[in-house]
Amino acid sequence: MPRSICSAPGKVILFGEHAVVFGVTAIAAALSDLRIVVQLDTIEEPHIEVNLHDLLPKDTGISDSKAAHKISHSMVHNRIPKRTEPLSPICPSEDVLKELHEEFSSLPLALAQGLMAVGFLTANIMPELMWGSDACRGIKVDVKAAGLPISAGLGSSASFSVALAGALLRLRQLMFGDLCSIDVTLEELAGDGSAEGWSPPLGVLNILNGWAYASEVVIHGEPSGLDNTTACFGGAVRLNRTLGRFETLPTLPDLNIMITNTKVPRSTKEQVGKVRTLHESMPTVVQPILESVEGISQVFLGLLDPDLSHGAGTLAPTKASEASNAKHSDHFCKVVGALFNVNHNLLCAMGVGHSSLTIVKEASSSLGLACKLTGAGGGGCAMTLLESKTDAKVGELRSVLSGYGYETFCSKLGGLGVKWHSEYPKPLQREQYDIPNTESKSEAVKASESVGEVTAVLSDSRGKKSANIIQPTDDNFILSTVVSVISVIAAVSGVGVAAGKVEMIALALLGCLAGLVCYLLVNFALKTAFATK
């Protein structure tokens, strides 16, 4: 029986979140060490057997056994129109979406979304199994997470959509052999045949990405396409909504990060609305912030290649040689770290910071590590740029953040996107970090304590009480935001330095001085407050 296995990575937004809505360049990067794996097997029963395993968020309360579900061929016949163009991706119509929602309306949303995506893609990519002479056969779909946290703003749904589309297209090639009709060779399709995996050829990737986007439409309604494009092509991808195009950046040097999931729930829609409201009420204040974010993206692109800055590019897969041979640059890492810090402060000035993110930021900074929020903000995830995979600072930081109940995940930025596998991939070996055993408090611990000392009992979404978790006070968060705003003033006025304007340079110096004074006052106030307790 034919078997098809495919995996796809998660993603992070490096620069440009929120600002991208206003036409600013956004840059995303694949998390090549954190993936979703989809395995397909043909079965003799005429149905689609789906098991989403640990892909469903823990707060759904759905056990692994209940995540299994069967989609009958008759359901497909009744809900999805017959179409026999598997190599021409198409998005579902409003009528088809309505039919799918009606079919799975009784199920929890996360489970229903996964089943709708499987049903729609299987019917369109493998129509022979639904309506043709092979309709007496079915497919078993197994979906598992390989290190990638679910519903954490790291593109898990897009990773699932890409891996599903890739697995179905490979199964199609194994059963019918018609992918060669799109000007790719059998050698390209076969790859190196390794369990570690290989990238499908470009012609297949374009089709695959189209179907993955269709799956995202089924799940989310109106996705930007950035998540699935990053998971598909790997490396780094830039999006400019004004120009309406994606471009891959295959020359991303080796960078390692630690993702911290604060587990603080947030609504992307609410955070986007907050920034839009601020922009509408104070355009002359917010617009310079957006222009600074664009400047950050352009500086990053210039670091990769001077021709990339404001230049045109194309979509192409990251090559294994580029992913593995790119040399680590101390200068590159330092500049990216500086951009992380400035972009984080700009996002806080937009109003999408959060006290939980401040904890991660302060703990990282105390160890000399750059950090920024990634995604919508208001909670969710932050990412810390690591100096090396084996630095003792990493274990120290993880120890501190785990004390707040936060989850941490390490991954390389960039690397290969979607991969086909000849065998089920071995569990991804994440680096082991030894946690220093010291009697005295570390700098990270001291920094995290200085953020606040209000103990709150948090309830998880299942209604159970978790352990006491130290959370920063609102007053201290306001003070931190003040520091961020002052930093923004300095960053924006710094544009005058490049422009050579004396008055702007003077303003930049005053802004920096004000930021320093504010920082010293905040630290003095915090130390005084805790000294009296």
C-alpha positions in Angstrom: 0.0 0.0 0.0 1.4 3.5 -0.9 2.5 5.6 2.0 3.2 9.3 1.9 4.9 11.3 4.7 5.4 15.1 4.7 6.5 17.7 7.3 6.4 21.5 7.4 7.9 24.0 9.9 6.3 26.7 12.0 7.2 30.3 11.7 7.9 33.5 13.6 7.5 37.1 12.5 11.0 38.7 12.7 10.0 42.3 11.9 7.0 44.2 10.8 4.0 42.7 12.7 1.1 45.1 12.9 2.9 47.6 10.7 2.4 45.3 7.8 -1.3 46.2 7.9 -0.3 49.8 6.9 1.9 48.7 4.0 5.2 48.2 5.9 7.4 45.3 4.9 7.1 42.3 7.2 9.7 39.5 7.4 8.9 36.0 8.6 11.2 33.0 9.1 10.7 29.3 9.3 11.2 27.4 12.5 12.9 24.5 10.8 13.3 22.4 14.1 9.7 22.7 15.1 7.3 20.9 12.7 4.0 19.2 11.9 4.2 15.8 10.3 1.4 14.3 8.2 1.4 10.6 7.2 -1.1 9.2 4.7 -1.8 5.5 4.1 -4.3 4.0 1.7 -6.9 1.7 3.2 -9.6 -0.6 1.8 -12.5 1.1 3.5 -14.3 3.9 1.5 -13.8 6.8 3.9 -11.1 9.2 5.1 -9.9 8.2 8.6 -8.5 11.2 10.3 -6.5 11.3 13.6 -5.3 14.8 14.6 -3.4 13.4 17.7 -1.8 16.3 19.6 -2.5 18.9 16.9 -5.6 20.1 18.9 -5.0 22.8 21.6 -5.0 21.3 25.1 -7.8 23.6 26.2 -10.3 21.9 23.9 -10.5 19.0 26.3 -10.5 16.6 23.4 -8.6 13.4 24.2 -6.3 11.7 21.7 -8.9 9.0 21.0 -11.7 11.5 20.4 -9.5 13.4 17.9 -10.0 10.4 15.5 -12.8 10.9 13.1 -14.1 9.3 9.9 -15.3 11.3 6.8 -17.5 9.3 4.6 -17.3 9.4 0.8 -21.0 10.2 0.7 -20.3 13.4 2.8 -17.8 14.5 0.3 -20.2 13.8 -2.6 -23.0 15.8 -0.8 -20.9 18.8 0.3 -18.0 19.3 -2.2 -18.5 19.6 -5.9 -16.6 17.1 -8.1 -13.5 18.6 -9.7 -10.8 16.8 -11.6 -8.0 19.3 -11.8 -5.7 18.4 -8.9 -2.7 20.3 -10.2 -4.7 23.6 -10.4 -5.3 24.9 -6.8 -8.6 26.6 -6.2 -10.0 28.2 -3.0 -13.4 27.0 -1.6 -16.4 29.0 -2.6 -18.7 30.6 0.0 -21.3 27.8 -0.7 -18.7 25.1 -0.1 -17.6 26.7 3.1 -21.2 26.9 4.3 -21.7 23.2 3.5 -18.5 22.2 5.4 -19.5 24.3 8.4 -22.9 22.7 8.5 -21.5 19.2 8.3 -19.1 19.7 11.3 -21.0 22.2 13.3 -21.6 19.8 16.2 -17.8 19.3 16.8 -15.4 21.5 18.7 -14.1 24.3 16.5 -10.4 23.2 16.3 -11.5 19.6 15.4 -14.0 20.8 12.9 -11.5 23.1 11.2 -9.0 20.2 10.8 -11.6 17.9 9.4 -12.9 20.5 6.9 -9.4 21.1 5.6 -8.7 17.3 5.2 -12.0 16.8 3.5 -11.6 19.7 1.0 -8.0 19.0 0.1 -8.5 15.2 -0.2 -11.5 15.6 -2.5 -9.7 18.0 -4.8 -6.2 16.5 -4.9 -7.3 12.8 -4.9 -10.7 12.9 -6.7 -10.1 9.4 -8.0 -10.5 8.0 -4.5 -13.8 9.9 -4.1 -15.5 9.4 -7.4 -13.4 7.3 -9.8 -12.7 3.6 -10.1 -10.7 3.7 -6.9 -13.6 5.1 -4.9 -13.9 1.8 -3.0 -10.6 2.7 -1.2 -9.9 5.4 1.3 -7.1 7.2 3.1 -5.9 7.2 6.7 -4.5 10.6 7.8 -2.3 10.9 10.9 -1.2 14.3 12.0 1.4 14.9 14.8 3.3 17.8 16.1 7.1 17.4 16.2 8.0 20.0 18.7 5.8 22.8 17.4 3.5 24.3 20.0 -0.2 24.5 19.0 -2.2 27.7 18.9 0.7 29.8 20.1 0.9 32.2 17.2 3.7 30.2 15.6 1.8 29.1 12.4 0.8 25.6 13.5 -2.4 25.7 11.3 -0.3 26.8 8.2 2.3 24.1 9.0 -0.6 21.5 9.1 -2.0 22.9 5.8 1.3 22.7 4.0 2.2 19.2 5.3 -1.3 17.9 4.4 -1.1 19.4 0.9 2.4 18.0 0.4 1.5 14.6 1.6 -1.5 14.4 -0.7 0.5 15.5 -3.7 3.2 12.9 -3.0 0.6 10.2 -2.6 -0.8 11.3 -5.9 2.6 10.9 -7.5 3.0 7.5 -5.9 -0.4 6.3 -7.2 -0.8 8.0 -10.5 2.6 9.5 -11.4 1.2 12.6 -13.0 3.3 15.3 -11.3 5.8 14.8 -14.1 3.4 16.7 -16.3 4.4 20.0 -14.7 8.0 19.9 -16.1 9.7 18.2 -13.2 11.8 15.0 -13.5 11.4 11.7 -11.7 14.8 12.4 -10.1 13.6 15.7 -8.7 10.5 14.1 -7.3 12.4 11.2 -5.8 14.9 13.5 -4.1 17.6 11.7 -2.0 15.0 9.3 -0.5 16.2 10.0 3.0 14.1 9.8 6.2 15.4 13.2 7.1 13.6 14.5 4.1 14.1 16.6 0.9 12.4 19.6 -0.6 9.9 19.0 -3.5 10.9 20.7 -6.8 9.8 24.3 -7.4 7.0 23.4 -9.8 5.4 21.2 -7.1 6.0 23.8 -4.4 3.9 26.4 -6.3 1.0 24.0 -6.6 1.5 22.8 -3.0 1.4 26.4 -1.7 -1.7 27.1 -3.6 -3.5 24.2 -2.0 -2.1 25.1 1.4 -3.5 28.6 1.1 -6.9 27.0 0.2 -6.7 25.0 3.3 -6.0 28.1 5.3 -9.1 29.7 3.8 -11.1 26.8 5.0 -9.7 27.2 8.5 -9.4 31.0 8.9 -11.5 32.6 6.2 -9.1 35.4 5.0 -5.5 34.5 5.7 -2.6 36.8 4.5 -0.8 33.8 3.0 2.4 34.7 4.8 2.3 31.7 7.2 1.8 29.0 4.6 4.3 30.6 2.2 7.0 30.6 4.9 6.2 27.0 5.9 6.3 25.9 2.2 9.4 27.6 1.0 11.4 27.8 4.2 14.2 30.3 4.9 12.8 33.8 5.4 10.0 35.5 3.5 9.1 39.1 3.1 5.6 40.5 2.5 4.7 43.9 1.3 1.0 44.3 1.2 1.1 47.5 -0.8 2.9 45.7 -3.6 0.9 42.5 -2.9 3.7 40.0 -3.2 5.8 37.5 -1.3 9.6 37.1 -1.8 11.8 34.5 -0.3 15.2 35.4 1.3 17.2 32.1 0.9 20.5 33.5 2.2 19.5 33.8 5.9 22.6 33.0 8.0 22.4 30.6 11.0 20.5 32.2 13.9 19.2 30.4 16.9 16.3 31.6 19.0 14.4 30.6 22.1 10.6 30.9 21.8 8.8 31.7 25.1 5.1 30.9 25.2 3.6 33.0 28.0 0.3 31.1 27.6 -1.5 34.4 28.0 -4.5 34.3 25.7 -4.9 37.2 23.3 -7.1 38.0 20.3 -5.2 39.0 17.1 -8.3 40.8 15.9 -8.4 42.9 19.1 -4.7 43.8 19.0 -4.9 44.8 15.3 -7.9 46.9 16.1 -6.1 48.6 19.0 -3.2 49.7 16.7 -5.6 50.9 14.0 -7.6 53.0 16.5 -4.3 54.5 17.8 -3.3 55.3 14.2 -6.6 56.9 13.4 -6.6 59.0 16.6 -2.9 60.1 16.4 -1.6 59.6 12.9 1.2 62.1 13.2 2.5 60.2 16.2 2.0 56.6 14.9 3.1 57.2 11.3 6.8 57.9 12.3 6.7 54.7 14.3 5.6 52.7 11.2 8.3 54.4 9.1 10.8 53.3 11.8 9.6 49.7 11.5 10.0 49.9 7.7 13.5 51.1 8.4 14.2 48.1 10.6 13.1 45.7 7.9 15.2 47.5 5.3 18.3 47.4 7.5 17.8 43.6 8.0 17.4 43.1 4.3 20.5 45.1 3.6 22.4 42.9 6.0 21.5 39.8 4.0 22.2 41.4 0.7 22.4 45.1 -0.3 20.4 44.3 -3.4 17.5 43.0 -1.3 16.8 46.4 0.3 13.8 47.7 -1.6 14.6 45.3 -4.4 12.5 42.8 -6.2 12.7 39.1 -5.6 10.9 35.8 -6.4 9.6 32.8 -4.6 12.1 29.9 -4.5 12.8 27.1 -2.0 15.6 27.4 0.5 18.4 25.0 -0.6 19.9 22.5 1.8 23.4 23.8 1.0 22.3 27.4 1.8 20.5 26.3 4.9 23.5 24.4 6.3 26.5 26.3 5.0 25.5 29.9 5.8 28.2 31.1 8.2 27.4 32.6 11.5 28.4 36.2 11.7 29.0 37.9 15.1 28.4 41.3 13.4 25.2 40.0 11.8 23.9 38.6 15.1 24.7 41.8 17.0 22.9 44.0 14.5 19.9 41.7 14.4 19.8 41.8 18.2 19.8 45.6 18.2 16.9 45.5 15.7 15.0 43.1 17.9 15.3 45.5 20.9 14.2 48.6 18.9 11.3 46.8 17.2 10.1 45.5 20.6 10.0 49.0 22.0 8.2 50.3 18.9 5.6 47.6 19.3 5.1 48.5 23.0 4.6 52.1 21.9 1.8 50.9 19.5 0.1 49.4 22.6 0.5 45.7 22.0 3.0 45.0 24.8 2.0 43.0 27.9 3.3 42.5 31.4 4.1 38.8 30.7 6.2 39.8 27.7 8.0 42.4 29.9 9.1 39.5 32.1 10.6 37.7 29.2 12.2 40.8 27.8 13.8 41.9 31.2 15.0 38.4 32.0 16.6 38.1 28.6 18.2 41.6 28.7 19.7 40.9 32.1 21.7 38.1 30.5 22.7 40.3 27.6 20.3 38.6 25.1 18.1 40.5 22.7 14.4 39.8 22.8 11.2 40.9 21.1 7.6 39.9 21.1 6.5 38.1 17.9 3.1 38.0 16.4 0.0 39.9 17.7 1.4 40.7 21.1 -0.8 41.4 24.1 0.5 38.1 25.5 1.4 35.1 23.4 5.0 34.6 22.5 8.4 36.3 22.6 11.6 35.3 21.0 15.1 35.6 22.5 18.1 35.7 20.1 20.7 33.2 21.3 24.5 33.7 21.1 25.0 29.9 20.8 23.1 26.7 21.4 25.3 25.6 24.2 25.6 28.9 26.1 24.9 28.4 29.9 22.8 31.6 29.8 20.1 29.7 27.9 19.6 27.1 30.6 19.6 29.9 33.2 17.0 31.8 31.2 14.8 28.7 30.7 14.9 28.0 34.4 13.8 31.4 35.3 10.9 31.5 32.8 9.7 28.1 33.7 9.2 29.5 37.2 6.4 31.7 35.8 4.8 28.7 34.1 6.0 29.7 30.7 7.0 27.2 28.0 10.2 27.5 26.0 11.2 26.0 22.7 14.5 26.3 20.8 14.9 26.3 17.1 17.1 27.5 14.3 15.7 30.3 12.2 15.2 29.6 8.5 16.3 26.3 7.1 14.2 24.0 4.9 10.5 24.4 4.5 8.2 21.6 3.5 9.9 18.2 3.2 8.9 14.8 1.8 10.2 11.8 3.8 10.8 8.1 2.8 10.2 7.1 6.4 8.6 8.7 9.4 11.2 11.2 10.7 12.9 10.5 13.9 11.9 12.8 16.8 13.7 16.0 16.3 16.7 16.2 18.7 16.4 19.5 20.5 19.6 20.7 22.1 19.9 19.9 25.8 20.6 22.9 28.1 22.2 22.3 31.4 20.7 24.6 34.1 23.4 26.1 36.3 23.2 25.0 40.0 24.1 28.1 41.9 23.3 29.1 45.4 23.1 32.8 44.7 20.4 34.4 42.7 21.4 34.8 39.0 21.1 38.1 37.1 18.0 36.7 35.3 16.3 35.8 38.5 17.0 39.3 40.0 15.8 41.0 36.9 12.6 38.9 36.8 11.9 39.7 40.4 12.5 43.4 39.8 9.7 43.5 37.3 7.1 42.9 40.0 6.1 40.9 43.0 2.4 40.5 42.9 1.4 36.9 43.2 -1.7 35.8 41.2 -3.4 32.5 40.9 -4.1 32.0 37.2 -6.9 29.7 36.0 -6.3 27.7 32.9 -9.0 27.4 30.3 -10.2 24.1 31.8 -11.2 25.8 35.0 -8.4 24.2 37.1 -6.2 26.3 39.3 -2.5 26.5 38.4 0.4 27.1 40.7 1.1 30.6 42.0 2.8 32.6 39.3 4.5 35.9 39.9 3.1 38.6 37.7 4.3 42.2 37.3 2.3 45.0 38.7 0.4 47.3 36.4 2.3 50.3 37.7 5.6 48.8 36.8 4.3 47.8 33.4 3.3 51.5 32.8 6.8 52.5 33.8 8.2 50.0 31.4 6.0 51.4 28.6 7.2 54.9 29.4 10.8 53.7 28.8 9.7 52.2 25.5 8.0 55.4 24.4 11.2 57.4 25.3 13.2 54.9 23.3 10.9 55.3 20.4 11.4 59.1 20.5 15.1 58.5 20.4 14.8 56.0 17.5 12.5 58.2 15.4 14.5 61.4 15.9 17.6 59.4 15.1 16.5 59.5 11.5 17.8 63.1 11.5 21.3 61.7 12.0 21.2 60.0 8.6 19.6 63.0 7.1 22.3 65.3 8.4 20.0 67.8 10.1 21.5 69.5 13.1 18.2 70.1 14.9 17.2 66.4 14.5 20.6 65.3 15.8 20.2 67.5 18.8 16.7 66.0 19.4 18.1 62.5 19.1 20.7 63.3 21.8 18.1 64.8 24.1 15.8 61.7 23.5 18.6 59.3 24.4 19.5 61.4 27.5 15.8 61.4 28.5 15.7 57.6 28.0 18.7 57.1 30.2 17.4 59.3 33.0 14.0 57.6 32.9 15.7 54.2 33.0 17.8 55.1 36.0 14.7 56.6 37.8 12.6 53.5 37.2 15.4 51.2 38.5 15.9 53.4 41.6 12.1 53.4 42.3 11.8 49.7 42.0 14.9 49.0 44.2 13.6 51.4 46.8 10.1 49.8 46.7 11.5 46.3 47.2 14.0 47.4 49.9 11.1 48.6 52.1 9.2 45.3 51.8 
